[in-house]
Amino acid sequence: FLAEDLPEAVFSAPKPGAATWASCIRVVDPVQGTTVDHVPLEQNEAAFCATVCQFSSRGDSLWYIIVGVAKNFRLQPRQSDGGFLYTYVMNDETKKLEFVHKTPTDDVPGAVHPFQGRLLVGVGHFLRVYEIGRKKLLRKCENKHIPYFVTSITSMGYRILASDVQESIHFLKYRPVENQLIVFADDTSPRWVTAACLVDYCTAFVADKFGNAAVLRLPDDVNDEVDEDPTGTKALWDRGLLGGASQKTIELCNYHLGEAILSAQKTALIPGGSEAVVYTTISGGVGVFVPFNSREDIDFFQHLEMHLRQENPPLCGRDHLHYRSYYYPVKNVIDGDLCEQYNLLDRSEER
């Protein structure tokens, strides 16, 4: 029986042991839905992140695909035998991936992001800037002040938003003259970040694994202070506040969604329309955080939400306000799902 080749469609795939991984890189045609190319990785290599970027030092218009993988990775406790950064280039004629080189890393590459013609990589708790070389990627600079593990990286201009697996987000500034990455602001609350995106140059949307979503913003005095500090000495040495960065973010909004958000992106749902934050959850849900444009809409929906909490309580008897404030008090967010239940009320209750 053990020697038989059982079909996986009937008996499912065999379960591997601990620290056993199998990953592949697949190129898919989005129109036809077919697989254009399939590149299997080596045994026990787990792909964690991927991005597409251009390197300005090459002087060409080639798009490089960077894939970060971990070798012999264990989830609990988190251990690995290092990792690799695979570099591929796309062939325009055959639409196949062409292998360029393979760069070893001393820890798990948890996030990769294109940045100013270079590559930002989160390797363990290090944030590094890489440049492409002939035989491997070349490390140009790094920051060692991320506490535990870099989970995601986004950027706007020379400002970088790096999220930590346990200690929320960190705002960094890259100084090309000094070739330095400086953490100049972070959060006061610990958050186990699963998704983060920049809403504007000073504002970030953050979601954690406990189902909370928050909007954090840099104070007005932080921006000018950092931008007008060419030496960077204040952000480098003034670290007396809560053992972290010298400046802290302000919490604008907070909301308990109830399920972990895995991805978030700021976009316009219709051409020319107002921008919103679209998110996806671990259970397959897709939701939207939409900003209000007028004070009249805010007052109307605040009163509607307040009355629906009283007239249409949850079936299980739990208080709606307590639920939305499960970890942090709900702040500046209207529950649209609750407001939509207005149409389900009786005519007498609607009046």
Protein Blocks (a to p, Z undefined) as FASTA:
>chain_A
ZZpccdfklnopadddehiacdddddddfklopafbdcdddehiacfbdcddddfklopa
bdcddddddehiafbdcddebdadddddddfklopacdfbdcddfbdcfbdcdeehiacd
dehjaccdddddfkbccdfbdcfkbfklccbdcdehjbccdddfklopadddddfklopa
cdfbdcfbdcddfbdcdfblmbccdddfkopacdddddfklmmmmmmmmnommmmmmcmg
ghiafbdcddfbdcdehpacfbdcdddfbghiacddddddfkopacdddddfbfklmmmm
mmmmmmmmmmmccfkopafklmmmmmbccehiacfklmmmmmmpcfklmZZ
